Amino acid sequence: MRANIFDDMFEKGFQTGFERNCGCVPATNILEDDKGYEIQLAVPGMKKEDFRMEVEDNVLSVSFEKKEEEKNSPGVEYLRREFEMDEFTRSFSIPKTVDAEQIKARYDNGILYISIPKMDKTRLSKQIKVS
C-alpha cells in the first residue's frame, strides 16, 4: 500500500506535464544556420557505439538499442523510470539541398548532436551551354 502514496504524489501532487511520459522517443531540438542544420537529441546514459544512423530517400533515421542489460543494485527497485530508454527510432525528413555524404554526429554529455551541412550553392545550379 506504501507504493500507492508515491504513485498518488507523482500523478496528482506535482503536475508537470511529464507524469505519464512513456520515454519512447527523446526530446529533440532542430537548429538551422547559413551552413546547415543541427539536430540535438536528449539521450542521457547511452553509449555512442549503440546508436545507428542512416539516410535513405531524404529521410535520416536515428535509432538506439541497448546492448547490455543494466542490473539494479540488490534490494533496490524502481518505483518509476522515465529517462532510461532501451530502444527508440526517430526519423527526420531532410531537404534535398543538404550534403548527405557529409553528415556527422557526436555524443557529448547525454546529447547526440547531428550536423547536416547544406550543399555548396555553386553545386545547386549549373549553367548549361547549348551547342
Secondary structure as UniProt FT lines:
FT   HELIX           2..8
FT   HELIX           9..13
FT   TURN            19..20
FT   STRAND          28..32
FT   STRAND          36..42
FT   TURN            44..45
FT   HELIX           48..50
FT   STRAND          51..56
FT   TURN            57..58
FT   STRAND          59..65
FT   TURN            74..75
FT   STRAND          87..93
FT   TURN            96..97
FT   HELIX           100..102
FT   STRAND          104..108
FT   TURN            109..110
FT   STRAND          111..118
FT   HELIX           121..124
//
